[in-house]
Amino acid sequence: MHRILIAMLLLSAPAMAQNTGFGANWRGTITPGSSARANCASGERTVTVRRGLAEMGQRDGPGVTGTIAAHGSVTMTGGRDGRVTITGRFQGTGFTGEYRTHGCVSALTLSRQGPKQAFG
């Protein structure tokens, strides 16, 4: 059993190592689309990336998390009622994607804050 676990970790290490270059705090805005309802999410947000895991805290409950793929794409899910989904891509010093919840679709744009951090 231990040999299988070790083999699995070794095989996944290269893929995990490739997505660690995004480690930083990313800050930006959620902007509702032109047809959005009045209660759609908007405003400033921060995403923290550590060791290939992206996390956005939520104002009213549990955060939204997801694992970043080697090429920078991510799908984060969670929130108070589990109905928040963020999809997008980290590339260079920016992130572009969508923030979806309760039938609302908003644009999410983020910028890396400061240099890459050691926590990768």
N, C-alpha and C positions, 0 to 999 in steps of 0.2 A: 504494500500500500504506500509506504513512504517513497519507494522508488518511482511509482507512478506520479505522485504529487511533485516530486523533485523534477521529473522529466517535463511535466506540464508547466512548471514555473520557468524552466530553462527555455522551453519553446516559446513561451509568451513574452519573455524578457525583451527580445529585440523589438517587438511591436510596441510594448509599453514604453521602451526607451525613446522611440521615435516621437511620441506625443508629449514629451516632458518639456519641450522648449517654450511652452505657453505659460509657464509658471509666473504669475504676477497678479496684481489687482487690476481689474479692467472696469472702467467707469464710462457710463454713457446714458442714453435716454431711450425710453419707450415712447413711441409716437403713434397714436391711434390712426388708422386709415380714415379717409374722407367720409366713408359711410358708417363709421363706428358710432355706437351708442354713447350717450353721455357718461355712463358708468364704466367705460372700458379703461383698463390700466394705462397710466401715463406717468411721466416724470423721470427723475434720475434714478439709476440703479447701479449697483456694484456687483461684479462677479469676481470671485476669488478662485484662482486655479492653482492647485497643488498636486504634484505627482500625477498629472493627467486627469484629475477630477475637477470639474467645474461646479461651483455652487453659488447660487444667488439667494440671499436671505429674502424673506417675505415679511412685509409689515405686520401681517395679521395671522401668522402661523408658521408651520414648518417650511424650510427652504426647498429649493428646486435644485436637483443635482443630476449630473450625467458624466459619463466617461468620454473624453475627447479621443477621436480616432487619430491614427498616425498622420493623416493629411489635414487635420484641423477641424473636421466636422464634428458636431455634437448634437445630441438630443437630450435635453434635461426635462425631468418630470417631477411633479410633487405639488407642494402648496397645501394649504389648510384642508382642502377637500380632495386633493389629488388631481385636480383638473387643470393645472397649469402645465403647459408644454412649451418649451423653447427649442427651436431648431435653428441651426446656423453654422457658421464657419469662422474659426480663428485663422487669420492670415496676416503675417507680418506684425504690425502694431495695431491692427483693427479686427473687429468682429462685426459681421452683419447677419441678421437673422430675423425670425418672427417670434413674437410672444403671443401665445394663444390661451385664452381662458374664457369660460362661460359664453362661448359664441363670438367673442371679440378677437380680432386679429390685428395686432399692432406691430410696427417695425421696431426692431431693437438694434441699436448701433452702439458699439463700445470701443474705447481706445485703451491701450495698455498704459498704465500709470507707472512711470519709472522704468528702470531696467529690468531685464529678466531676473527672477529671484532664484536663489539657490534651491528652494523647495520644489523647483521644476514643475 
